[in-house]
Amino acid sequence: MSDRIRELTDLLNRYAYEYYVLDNPTVSDAEYDKLYDELRALEIKEGRVEFDSPTRRVGGEPIKEFEKHAHIRRLYSLDKAVTEDELRAFDARVIKGTGKGETEYTVEYKYDGLTICLTYEDGRFVGAATRGNGVVGEDVTAQVLTIKSFPLSIDCQGTLEVKGEAIIRLSVLEEYNKTATEVLKNARNAAAGAIRNLDPSVTEKRRLEIIFYDVNYSSDKVFGSQTESLEFLRKNGFKTSGFVRVCRGMDEVIAAINEIDVNRKKLDILTDGAVVKINDFSLREVLGETDKFPRWAIAFKFEAEETTTILEKIVWQVGRTGKLTPLAHVEPVELAGATVRRATLNNLGDIRRKKIKDRCRVLIRRSNEVIPEILGATEYFEDSKDVVPPSVCPYCGTPVTENGANIFCPNRECRPRVVAAFANFASKEGMNIDGFSEMTAGILYDSFGLRKFHELYSLTHKQLFMLEGFKDKRISNTLSSIENSKTVPLENFIFALGIEGIGKKTAKDLAKTFGSLEALAAADEERLSSLNEIGGVLANNIFEFFRSAENYEEIKLLLQAGVTPVYQSEISGDVFTGEKVVLTGTLSAFKRSEAQKIIEKNGGECMSSVSKLTTLVIAGESAGSKLDKARALGVKIIDEAEFISMINKDKDN
């Protein structure tokens, strides 16, 4: 058997370490993918996979339930301090308990995520578990295997437990939310929800990391200090904190904590404090633990970025879909370094759930420089009154409609609705009309009665010259950009139409699946809901949009104005042309996402569930109900080996 498998495994693991742990990639994604594909092909050919092969890190089929896992050594939570006096009291207890003078501490970030404990046997990763009650946690090995910031093999004999925090970077969360069907509001809950989800593919999609900070147990190696254990973790490829300060005495500890407080708002990771630990493990042994906490460590918690103020009034704003969103005006209050005058509420249902009233005291939170959010009411007054939702649109006077927790203005010519719709239409993700803003849309609305998208394409130099601020150069640039937008990628055109719930990624997926505007417009709800990441609500939104006579007329006029949506196919083969494919079970040679790309590039279409529309099912190991349903419907079923054979046959041709 070839040594190339071992060589590629080591090489790819090194590249992954440089990328995910050091944040310093040395090869391009294309180079990595080429080597990965070579390794995968060799593993299939030779029928073996190294224990630490990167091909093991895949999001497999959902598990039925979490098994219990007993930690070798208890995972303690930490006592907390919120003032300098409490830190100094902790220091005094340490000095008294150890009989020593000034103590050496380490200060590290306190991450706001989910504690995870990994177990290794003779250098091999064997499992992962949550903290649980500290004694027994839940086995989350399948979920953690999808995370790439830790090694599958290390240079250590015997049994080892290492502890870390599963986190999601704020930038990753923001990117995830752009295309998510359900927006995740909090980084901690997003990480915890990903780990504690029975479907490992959910974990994989959220792109978590684990930052390691502790060796919880080692049967083989004795550590003398926190700094020594951190160095061990770093040398063995674990991602560790970028901030560790070794401090002599409490004055230096407080200085390090202040440093964290100043810099934490610039971090891409959620941190809510600092962890202070005695560096010397022999002193830790002297102090020991209480029933709840170790006596040798404490967590300093920063003040929450929350406060209370008086809600003065609620103003209802109208968006491009006609939805009325409540914006709370509050008494000015200082919060997280800014003066807050406004705070968000999601909808009427949010107001009712949080028991918000006009003229009441509310709890608000501000984080990451965004508009603060009202968390709930804390106090009512004599003049507090129930919030009465508007019966008519506050901008155009049209009677509103209610749909669940939301209120809508049905008037499609309502000014703020039209202005927001035009801004979306002209955006970079839409028709990409350079320099066209909401302000421009408002001027055109007020000056020329612009209401429909197609009216943009009949604007003249003479009309624009009449407007204040529009000179020859600006007019020329505006008309040129409008003209250039006529030839537009299909995915941009779909986004520009403003179908509720359709973001950039979904628009791209729809363009790829249907290939033309006509095919998308003709799709029924069953066909739409069978697509990956499109649920029943979104499928209904798309279906109803194209069944609207008004929308149909607008699209027709856009096409008559010369707008030409163009789909540029990424298909490179035709072996799956016409096939509507469902993947089920675990594939040994591919990640699910990789297999989907292969199918789509070869002319096929991937579906999330088996239905009467399905023409082919590819069944991996441990295939479940989807396979049973395919058999019941008489759908053609192939295994992974035949799938690979079809791909290779297409390449040979």
C-alpha positions as CSV (number, residue, x, y, z in Angstrom):
1,M,0.0,0.0,0.0
2,S,1.2,3.5,-0.8
3,D,2.9,5.8,1.7
4,R,1.3,8.6,-0.2
5,I,-1.8,8.4,2.0
6,R,0.2,9.0,5.1
7,E,2.2,11.8,3.4
8,L,-1.0,13.5,2.2
9,T,-2.7,13.2,5.6
10,D,0.3,14.8,7.4
11,L,0.6,17.5,4.8
12,L,-3.2,18.4,4.8
13,N,-3.2,18.4,8.6
14,R,-0.3,20.8,8.6
15,Y,-2.1,23.1,6.2
16,A,-5.3,22.9,8.3
17,Y,-3.3,23.8,11.4
18,E,-1.8,26.8,9.7
19,Y,-5.3,27.9,8.5
20,Y,-7.5,27.2,11.4
21,V,-5.2,27.5,14.4
22,L,-2.4,29.9,13.3
23,D,-4.7,31.9,11.0
24,N,-1.7,31.9,8.6
25,P,-2.5,29.8,5.5
26,T,0.5,28.9,3.3
27,V,-1.4,27.4,0.4
28,S,-4.5,28.5,-1.6
29,D,-7.9,26.9,-1.2
30,A,-7.5,25.4,-4.7
31,E,-4.2,23.8,-3.8
32,Y,-5.6,22.3,-0.6
33,D,-8.7,21.0,-2.4
34,K,-6.6,19.4,-5.1
35,L,-4.5,17.5,-2.4
36,Y,-7.7,16.6,-0.5
37,D,-9.3,15.1,-3.6
38,E,-6.1,13.1,-4.3
39,L,-6.2,11.8,-0.7
40,R,-9.8,10.9,-0.9
41,A,-9.3,9.0,-4.2
42,L,-6.4,7.0,-2.7
43,E,-8.4,6.1,0.4
44,I,-11.2,4.8,-1.8
45,K,-8.7,2.9,-4.1
46,E,-6.7,1.3,-1.2
47,G,-9.7,0.9,1.1
48,R,-8.0,2.5,4.2
49,V,-8.3,5.8,6.0
50,E,-5.7,7.0,8.5
51,F,-7.0,7.7,12.0
52,D,-6.2,11.4,11.7
53,S,-7.3,11.8,8.1
54,P,-9.0,15.2,7.3
55,T,-11.7,13.2,5.4
56,R,-13.1,12.1,8.8
57,R,-14.2,15.6,9.6
58,V,-17.6,15.5,8.0
59,G,-21.1,16.3,9.2
60,G,-22.9,12.9,9.1
61,E,-26.4,11.8,9.6
62,P,-28.4,13.1,12.7
63,I,-28.1,11.0,15.9
64,K,-31.1,9.9,17.8
65,E,-30.1,11.2,21.2
66,F,-27.0,12.2,23.2
67,E,-25.3,9.6,25.3
68,K,-24.0,10.4,28.8
69,H,-20.3,10.8,29.3
70,A,-18.5,10.7,32.7
71,H,-15.5,13.0,32.9
72,I,-12.4,11.5,34.4
73,R,-11.8,14.6,36.5
74,R,-14.6,17.0,37.5
75,L,-15.0,20.1,35.4
76,Y,-15.5,22.9,37.9
77,S,-17.3,26.2,37.2
78,L,-15.7,29.4,38.6
79,D,-16.6,31.7,41.4
80,K,-17.2,35.3,40.1
81,A,-16.0,38.8,41.0
82,V,-17.4,42.0,39.6
83,T,-15.3,44.6,41.5
84,E,-11.6,45.2,42.3
85,D,-12.4,44.8,46.0
86,E,-13.7,41.2,45.3
87,L,-10.5,40.4,43.4
88,R,-8.4,41.6,46.3
89,A,-10.4,39.6,48.7
90,F,-9.8,36.5,46.5
91,D,-6.1,37.3,46.6
92,A,-6.1,37.6,50.4
93,R,-7.7,34.2,50.6
94,V,-5.0,32.7,48.4
95,I,-2.2,34.3,50.4
96,K,-3.8,33.0,53.6
97,G,-4.4,29.5,52.2
98,T,-0.9,29.0,50.8
99,G,1.1,30.8,53.4
100,K,3.0,32.5,50.6
101,G,3.4,36.2,49.8
102,E,2.7,37.8,46.4
103,T,1.2,35.2,44.1
104,E,1.9,34.6,40.4
105,Y,-1.4,34.5,38.4
106,T,-2.3,34.1,34.7
107,V,-5.0,36.3,33.2
108,E,-6.9,35.0,30.1
109,Y,-10.1,35.9,28.2
110,K,-13.3,34.5,29.6
111,Y,-15.0,33.3,26.5
112,D,-18.8,33.3,26.2
113,G,-19.5,30.0,24.5
114,L,-20.0,26.4,25.5
115,T,-17.4,24.4,27.5
116,I,-16.2,21.3,25.7
117,C,-14.0,18.5,27.1
118,L,-12.0,16.3,24.6
119,T,-10.5,12.9,25.5
120,Y,-7.5,11.3,23.9
121,E,-6.1,7.7,24.3
122,D,-2.5,7.1,23.5
123,G,-2.5,10.3,21.3
124,R,-5.7,9.6,19.5
125,F,-8.9,11.6,19.8
126,V,-11.7,9.3,21.0
127,G,-14.5,11.6,22.1
128,A,-15.9,15.0,23.1
129,A,-18.5,15.9,25.7
130,T,-20.2,19.0,27.2
131,R,-19.5,20.1,30.7
132,G,-23.0,19.0,31.9
133,N,-23.0,19.1,35.7
134,G,-19.3,18.9,35.9
135,V,-19.3,15.2,36.6
136,V,-21.4,13.9,33.7
137,G,-21.9,15.6,30.4
138,E,-23.3,14.7,27.0
139,D,-21.3,12.9,24.3
140,V,-21.1,15.3,21.3
141,T,-18.3,13.6,19.4
142,A,-20.1,13.6,16.1
143,Q,-20.7,17.3,16.4
144,V,-17.2,18.2,17.5
145,L,-15.6,16.2,14.7
146,T,-16.9,18.8,12.2
147,I,-14.7,21.5,13.9
148,K,-11.2,21.9,12.5
149,S,-9.4,23.9,15.2
150,F,-8.1,20.8,17.1
151,P,-5.9,17.8,16.2
152,L,-7.1,14.2,15.8
153,S,-3.7,12.9,16.9
154,I,-1.2,14.3,19.4
155,D,2.2,13.4,20.8
156,C,1.0,12.0,24.2
157,Q,0.6,8.6,25.6
158,G,-2.0,7.4,28.1
159,T,-5.3,9.2,28.8
160,L,-5.7,12.9,28.4
161,E,-8.6,15.3,28.9
162,V,-8.4,18.9,27.5
163,K,-10.9,21.6,28.1
164,G,-11.9,24.5,25.8
165,E,-14.7,26.8,24.8
166,A,-16.7,26.2,21.6
167,I,-17.4,29.6,20.1
168,I,-18.6,31.2,16.9
169,R,-16.8,34.3,15.6
170,L,-19.0,37.4,15.4
171,S,-18.1,37.9,11.7
172,V,-19.0,34.3,11.0
173,L,-22.3,34.7,12.8
174,E,-23.0,37.9,10.8
175,E,-22.3,36.1,7.5
176,Y,-24.4,33.0,8.6
177,N,-27.4,35.3,9.4
178,K,-27.3,36.8,5.9
179,T,-28.7,33.6,4.4
180,A,-30.2,31.9,7.5
181,T,-33.9,31.1,7.5
182,E,-33.9,31.7,11.2
183,V,-31.6,34.5,12.4
184,L,-29.3,33.7,15.4
185,K,-29.2,36.8,17.7
186,N,-26.5,35.7,20.1
187,A,-23.1,34.2,19.5
188,R,-23.1,32.1,22.7
189,N,-26.5,30.6,22.0
190,A,-25.5,30.0,18.3
191,A,-22.5,28.0,19.5
192,A,-24.3,26.1,22.2
193,G,-27.2,25.3,19.8
194,A,-24.8,24.0,17.2
195,I,-23.1,21.7,19.6
196,R,-26.3,20.5,21.2
197,N,-28.0,19.9,17.9
198,L,-28.7,16.2,17.1
199,D,-27.8,16.9,13.5
200,P,-24.0,17.3,13.0
201,S,-24.5,19.0,9.7
202,V,-26.0,21.9,11.6
203,T,-22.8,22.2,13.6
204,E,-20.7,22.1,10.4
205,K,-22.7,24.9,8.8
206,R,-22.1,27.3,11.7
207,R,-18.3,27.0,11.4
208,L,-17.4,26.8,15.1
209,E,-14.0,26.9,16.7
210,I,-12.8,25.6,20.0
211,I,-10.3,27.7,22.0
212,F,-8.4,25.5,24.5
213,Y,-7.3,26.7,27.9
214,D,-6.8,23.8,30.2
215,V,-5.5,20.2,30.6
216,N,-8.1,18.7,32.8
217,Y,-6.5,15.3,33.3
218,S,-3.3,13.5,32.2
219,S,-2.3,10.0,33.1
220,D,1.1,10.3,31.4
221,K,2.4,13.8,31.7
222,V,2.7,16.0,34.8
223,F,2.3,19.7,34.4
224,G,3.8,22.2,36.8
225,S,2.0,25.4,35.8
226,Q,-0.8,26.9,33.7
227,T,1.8,28.4,31.3
228,E,3.4,24.9,30.8
229,S,0.0,23.3,30.1
230,L,-0.8,26.1,27.6
231,E,2.5,25.5,25.8
232,F,1.8,21.8,25.6
233,L,-1.6,22.6,24.0
234,R,0.0,24.9,21.5
235,K,2.8,22.5,20.5
236,N,0.2,19.8,19.9
237,G,-1.9,21.8,17.5
238,F,-4.7,23.0,19.7
239,K,-6.0,26.6,19.2
240,T,-5.3,28.6,22.3
241,S,-6.0,32.1,23.4
242,G,-4.2,35.0,21.8
243,F,-4.1,36.8,25.2
244,V,-2.3,35.3,28.3
245,R,-0.7,37.6,30.8
246,V,1.5,36.3,33.7
247,C,1.1,38.7,36.6
248,R,2.8,39.1,39.9
249,G,0.2,40.2,42.5
250,M,-3.2,41.7,42.1
251,D,-2.1,45.1,40.8
252,E,-0.8,43.5,37.7
253,V,-3.9,41.3,37.4
254,I,-6.1,44.3,37.5
255,A,-4.0,46.0,34.9
256,A,-4.4,43.0,32.6
257,I,-8.1,42.9,33.1
258,N,-8.4,46.6,32.3
259,E,-6.4,45.8,29.1
260,I,-9.0,43.2,28.1
261,D,-11.8,45.6,28.9
262,V,-10.4,48.2,26.6
263,N,-9.7,45.9,23.7
264,R,-12.6,43.4,23.9
265,K,-15.0,45.5,21.8
266,K,-12.5,45.2,18.9
267,L,-12.5,41.4,19.1
268,D,-14.2,39.1,16.7
269,I,-15.0,36.8,19.6
270,L,-17.6,37.3,22.4
271,T,-15.9,37.7,25.8
272,D,-17.7,38.8,28.9
273,G,-14.8,38.9,31.3
274,A,-11.4,37.6,32.4
275,V,-10.3,34.4,34.1
276,V,-7.6,34.7,36.8
277,K,-5.8,31.5,37.8
278,I,-2.8,30.7,40.1
279,N,0.0,29.7,37.7
280,D,1.8,27.2,40.0
281,F,0.0,23.9,40.1
282,S,1.6,22.9,43.4
283,L,-0.2,25.9,45.1
284,R,-3.4,24.8,43.5
285,E,-3.0,21.4,45.2
286,V,-2.6,23.2,48.5
287,L,-5.8,25.3,48.1
288,G,-8.0,22.5,46.6
289,E,-11.7,23.1,45.8
290,T,-15.0,23.7,47.5
291,D,-18.1,21.8,46.5
292,K,-18.7,24.2,43.7
293,F,-15.5,26.1,42.8
294,P,-11.7,25.8,42.8
295,R,-10.1,28.0,45.4
296,W,-7.3,28.8,43.0
297,A,-9.2,30.6,40.2
298,I,-11.9,33.2,39.8
299,A,-13.8,34.8,36.9
300,F,-14.0,38.6,36.7
301,K,-17.2,39.6,34.9
302,F,-17.5,42.9,33.1
303,E,-20.6,45.0,33.6
304,A,-23.3,43.8,31.3
305,E,-24.1,46.2,28.5
306,E,-27.6,46.6,29.7
307,T,-29.5,49.4,31.5
308,T,-33.1,50.6,32.1
309,T,-34.7,53.7,30.8
310,I,-38.2,55.1,30.0
311,L,-39.9,54.2,26.8
312,E,-41.5,57.5,25.6
313,K,-43.2,56.4,22.4
314,I,-43.2,53.8,19.6
315,V,-42.9,54.9,16.0
316,W,-43.9,52.4,13.3
317,Q,-41.6,52.2,10.2
318,V,-42.6,50.7,6.9
319,G,-40.2,48.4,5.0
320,R,-40.0,47.3,1.3
321,T,-42.4,44.4,1.9
322,G,-44.9,46.6,3.6
323,K,-44.2,45.3,7.1
324,L,-44.5,47.8,9.9
325,T,-41.6,47.5,12.4
326,P,-41.8,49.3,15.7
327,L,-38.9,51.6,16.8
328,A,-38.9,52.6,20.4
329,H,-37.9,56.2,21.3
330,V,-36.5,56.2,24.8
331,E,-35.2,58.8,27.3
332,P,-31.6,59.3,26.5
333,V,-29.3,57.1,28.5
334,E,-25.6,56.3,28.5
335,L,-24.9,52.7,27.6
336,A,-21.6,51.0,26.5
337,G,-20.0,54.3,25.7
338,A,-22.8,55.8,23.7
339,T,-26.0,57.9,24.2
340,V,-29.0,55.7,23.4
341,R,-32.2,57.3,22.2
342,R,-33.8,54.5,20.2
343,A,-34.1,50.8,20.5
344,T,-35.5,48.0,18.4
345,L,-38.5,45.8,18.8
346,N,-39.2,43.1,16.2
347,N,-42.9,43.3,15.7
348,L,-46.3,43.5,17.4
349,G,-45.9,39.9,18.7
350,D,-42.5,41.0,20.2
351,I,-44.2,43.9,22.0
352,R,-46.9,41.6,23.5
353,R,-44.5,38.9,24.5
354,K,-42.2,41.3,26.3
355,K,-45.2,43.1,27.9
356,I,-44.2,46.5,26.6
357,K,-46.4,49.5,27.3
358,D,-46.3,53.1,26.2
359,R,-44.6,55.0,29.0
360,C,-43.0,52.2,31.0
361,R,-39.5,51.4,32.1
362,V,-37.7,48.9,29.9
363,L,-34.5,46.9,30.0
364,I,-32.3,47.5,27.0
365,R,-29.0,45.9,25.8
366,R,-26.4,47.3,23.4
367,S,-23.6,45.2,21.9
368,N,-21.3,45.4,18.8
369,E,-22.2,48.9,17.9
370,V,-25.7,48.0,16.8
371,I,-29.0,49.7,17.6
372,P,-29.9,48.5,21.2
373,E,-32.6,46.0,21.7
374,I,-35.4,46.1,24.2
375,L,-35.4,43.0,26.3
376,G,-38.6,43.6,28.3
377,A,-40.6,45.8,30.6
378,T,-39.3,46.3,34.2
379,E,-41.8,48.8,35.7
380,Y,-45.1,50.4,34.9
381,F,-46.5,53.8,35.9
382,E,-49.9,55.4,36.4
383,D,-49.8,56.7,32.8
384,S,-48.5,53.4,31.3
385,K,-50.9,52.2,28.6
386,D,-51.1,49.2,26.4
387,V,-49.5,49.7,23.0
388,V,-52.3,50.2,20.4
389,P,-51.1,49.1,17.0
390,P,-51.9,51.4,14.1
391,S,-55.1,50.6,12.2
392,V,-53.9,52.5,9.2
393,C,-50.4,53.0,7.7
394,P,-48.8,56.0,9.4
395,Y,-47.3,57.2,6.1
396,C,-50.1,56.7,3.5
397,G,-53.3,56.1,5.6
398,T,-54.1,52.8,4.1
399,P,-55.8,50.3,6.5
400,V,-53.2,47.8,7.6
401,T,-53.5,44.0,7.7
402,E,-52.3,41.6,10.3
403,N,-50.5,38.4,9.6
404,G,-49.5,36.5,12.7
405,A,-47.2,38.7,14.8
406,N,-46.7,41.2,12.0
407,I,-48.6,44.2,10.6
408,F,-48.5,45.2,6.9
409,C,-49.3,48.2,4.8
410,P,-50.9,46.6,1.6
411,N,-50.4,49.8,-0.4
412,R,-47.5,49.0,-2.8
413,E,-47.2,52.7,-3.6
414,C,-46.6,53.8,0.0
415,R,-43.6,56.1,-0.1
416,P,-41.2,54.4,2.4
417,R,-42.1,51.0,0.9
418,V,-41.3,52.1,-2.6
419,V,-38.1,53.9,-1.6
420,A,-36.8,50.8,0.3
421,A,-37.8,48.5,-2.6
422,F,-36.0,50.7,-5.1
423,A,-32.8,50.7,-2.9
424,N,-33.0,46.9,-2.8
425,F,-33.6,46.7,-6.6
426,A,-30.6,48.9,-7.4
427,S,-28.2,47.4,-4.8
428,K,-25.0,45.6,-5.7
429,E,-26.6,42.2,-5.0
430,G,-29.5,43.3,-7.2
431,M,-29.3,45.3,-10.5
432,N,-26.0,46.9,-9.4
433,I,-27.0,50.4,-10.4
434,D,-24.0,52.4,-9.2
435,G,-24.7,55.5,-7.0
436,F,-28.4,54.8,-6.7
437,S,-29.4,55.3,-3.0
438,E,-32.6,55.6,-1.0
439,M,-32.2,59.3,-1.2
440,T,-32.1,59.1,-5.0
441,A,-35.2,56.9,-4.9
442,G,-37.0,59.4,-2.7
443,I,-36.2,62.3,-5.0
444,L,-37.5,60.4,-8.1
445,Y,-40.6,59.3,-6.1
446,D,-41.4,62.9,-5.1
447,S,-40.4,64.6,-8.4
448,F,-41.7,62.2,-11.1
449,G,-44.0,59.9,-9.2
450,L,-41.7,56.9,-9.7
451,R,-43.5,53.8,-8.4
452,K,-42.4,50.8,-10.5
453,F,-39.0,49.4,-11.3
454,H,-39.5,49.5,-15.0
455,E,-40.0,53.3,-14.9
456,L,-36.3,53.7,-14.2
457,Y,-35.5,52.6,-17.7
458,S,-37.5,55.4,-19.3
459,L,-35.8,58.3,-17.4
460,T,-34.3,61.0,-19.6
461,H,-31.4,63.5,-19.4
462,K,-34.0,66.3,-19.5
463,Q,-35.9,65.0,-16.5
464,L,-32.9,64.5,-14.3
465,F,-31.5,67.9,-15.3
466,M,-34.5,69.5,-13.6
467,L,-33.5,68.0,-10.3
468,E,-31.4,69.9,-7.7
469,G,-28.0,68.4,-7.4
470,F,-28.1,66.6,-10.8
471,K,-25.4,68.0,-13.1
472,D,-24.3,66.7,-16.5
473,K,-21.7,64.3,-15.1
474,R,-24.0,62.8,-12.4
475,I,-26.8,62.5,-14.9
476,S,-24.5,60.8,-17.5
477,N,-23.2,58.3,-14.8
478,T,-26.7,57.6,-13.5
479,L,-28.2,56.9,-17.0
480,S,-25.2,54.9,-18.0
481,S,-25.4,52.7,-14.9
482,I,-29.1,52.2,-15.4
483,E,-28.5,51.1,-19.1
484,N,-25.7,48.8,-18.1
485,S,-27.9,47.1,-15.6
486,K,-30.1,45.7,-18.3
487,T,-27.9,42.7,-18.8
488,V,-27.9,41.2,-15.4
489,P,-27.1,37.8,-13.9
490,L,-30.2,35.8,-13.2
491,E,-29.4,35.5,-9.5
492,N,-29.1,39.3,-9.2
493,F,-32.5,39.8,-10.9
494,I,-34.2,37.3,-8.6
495,F,-32.7,39.2,-5.6
496,A,-33.7,42.6,-7.1
497,L,-37.4,41.6,-7.3
498,G,-37.6,41.8,-3.5
499,I,-39.4,38.5,-2.8
500,E,-39.8,38.3,0.9
501,G,-37.1,36.0,2.5
502,I,-34.9,35.8,-0.6
503,G,-31.3,36.8,0.2
504,K,-28.3,36.7,-2.0
505,K,-27.5,33.0,-1.4
506,T,-31.0,31.8,-1.9
507,A,-31.3,33.8,-5.1
508,K,-28.1,32.2,-6.4
509,D,-29.4,28.7,-5.5
510,L,-32.7,29.4,-7.3
511,A,-30.8,30.6,-10.4
512,K,-28.6,27.5,-10.4
513,T,-31.6,25.2,-9.9
514,F,-33.9,26.6,-12.5
515,G,-31.6,28.2,-15.0
516,S,-34.2,30.7,-16.2
517,L,-36.7,33.1,-14.9
518,E,-39.5,31.3,-16.8
519,A,-38.7,28.0,-15.1
520,L,-38.6,29.6,-11.7
521,A,-41.9,31.4,-12.2
522,A,-43.6,28.1,-13.3
523,A,-42.4,26.1,-10.3
524,D,-45.1,24.9,-7.9
525,E,-44.8,24.9,-4.1
526,E,-44.0,21.2,-3.8
527,R,-41.1,21.7,-6.3
528,L,-39.8,24.7,-4.4
529,S,-40.1,23.3,-0.9
530,S,-38.1,20.2,-2.0
531,L,-35.0,22.3,-2.5
532,N,-32.3,22.4,0.1
533,E,-32.7,25.2,2.7
534,I,-36.1,26.3,1.4
535,G,-38.9,25.6,3.8
536,G,-42.7,25.8,3.4
537,V,-43.0,29.5,4.2
538,L,-40.3,30.6,1.7
539,A,-41.6,28.3,-0.9
540,N,-45.0,29.9,-0.5
541,N,-43.6,33.4,-0.7
542,I,-41.9,32.5,-4.1
543,F,-44.9,30.8,-5.5
544,E,-47.4,33.5,-4.5
545,F,-45.0,36.3,-5.8
546,F,-45.0,34.8,-9.3
547,R,-48.8,34.2,-9.2
548,S,-49.5,37.9,-8.6
549,A,-50.9,39.6,-11.6
550,E,-49.3,42.9,-10.6
551,N,-45.8,41.2,-10.2
552,Y,-46.3,39.4,-13.6
553,E,-47.1,42.7,-15.3
554,E,-44.0,44.4,-13.7
555,I,-41.7,41.6,-14.8
556,K,-43.1,41.8,-18.3
557,L,-42.5,45.6,-18.5
558,L,-39.0,45.2,-17.2
559,L,-38.2,42.7,-20.0
560,Q,-39.9,44.9,-22.6
561,A,-37.6,47.7,-21.3
562,G,-34.6,45.6,-22.3
563,V,-33.7,44.0,-19.0
564,T,-32.3,40.5,-19.8
565,P,-31.6,38.2,-16.9
566,V,-28.7,35.8,-18.0
567,Y,-27.8,32.6,-16.3
568,Q,-24.2,31.4,-16.6
569,S,-24.1,27.7,-15.9
570,E,-21.4,26.2,-13.8
571,I,-22.2,22.7,-15.2
572,S,-19.1,20.9,-16.4
573,G,-20.5,17.5,-17.2
574,D,-23.9,15.9,-18.0
575,V,-23.9,12.5,-16.2
576,F,-26.7,13.7,-13.8
577,T,-28.6,15.9,-16.3
578,G,-32.3,15.8,-15.6
579,E,-31.8,13.9,-12.3
580,K,-33.4,15.2,-9.1
581,V,-31.1,13.7,-6.5
582,V,-31.4,13.0,-2.7
583,L,-28.3,12.2,-0.6
584,T,-28.9,10.1,2.5
585,G,-26.6,8.3,4.9
586,T,-22.9,8.9,5.5
587,L,-20.5,9.0,2.5
588,S,-17.0,7.9,3.3
589,A,-15.3,9.8,0.5
590,F,-17.2,13.0,0.4
591,K,-18.7,15.7,2.6
592,R,-22.4,16.1,1.8
593,S,-21.7,19.6,0.5
594,E,-19.0,18.2,-1.8
595,A,-21.2,15.5,-3.2
596,Q,-24.0,18.1,-3.9
597,K,-21.5,20.3,-5.8
598,I,-20.4,17.4,-7.9
599,I,-24.0,16.5,-8.8
600,E,-24.9,20.1,-9.6
601,K,-21.8,20.6,-11.8
602,N,-22.8,17.5,-13.7
603,G,-26.2,18.8,-14.5
604,G,-28.2,17.3,-11.6
605,E,-30.3,19.0,-8.9
606,C,-30.1,18.2,-5.2
607,M,-33.3,17.9,-3.1
608,S,-33.6,17.7,0.6
609,S,-36.3,15.1,0.8
610,V,-37.6,12.2,-1.2
611,S,-40.8,12.8,-3.1
612,K,-42.6,11.8,-6.2
613,L,-40.3,14.3,-8.1
614,T,-37.1,12.5,-7.0
615,T,-35.5,10.4,-9.7
616,L,-32.3,9.2,-7.9
617,V,-31.2,8.4,-4.3
618,I,-27.6,8.0,-3.4
619,A,-27.4,6.0,-0.2
620,G,-24.4,6.0,2.1
621,E,-23.8,4.1,5.3
622,S,-26.6,4.1,7.9
623,A,-29.2,5.5,5.5
624,G,-32.5,5.8,7.2
625,S,-36.1,6.9,6.5
626,K,-35.2,8.6,3.2
627,L,-34.0,5.3,1.8
628,D,-37.2,3.5,3.0
629,K,-39.3,6.1,1.3
630,A,-37.3,5.8,-1.9
631,R,-37.9,2.1,-2.0
632,A,-41.6,2.6,-1.3
633,L,-41.9,5.0,-4.2
634,G,-39.8,2.9,-6.5
635,V,-37.1,5.5,-6.9
636,K,-33.8,4.4,-8.4
637,I,-31.2,3.9,-5.6
638,I,-27.4,3.7,-6.0
639,D,-24.6,3.3,-3.4
640,E,-21.5,5.4,-3.0
641,A,-19.3,3.1,-5.1
642,E,-21.7,3.4,-8.1
643,F,-21.8,7.2,-7.6
644,I,-18.0,7.4,-7.8
645,S,-18.1,5.1,-10.8
646,M,-20.6,7.5,-12.6
647,I,-18.4,10.5,-11.9
648,N,-15.2,8.7,-13.1
649,K,-17.0,7.4,-16.2
650,D,-18.0,11.0,-17.0
651,K,-14.4,12.2,-16.6
652,D,-13.1,9.4,-18.9
653,N,-15.6,10.5,-21.6
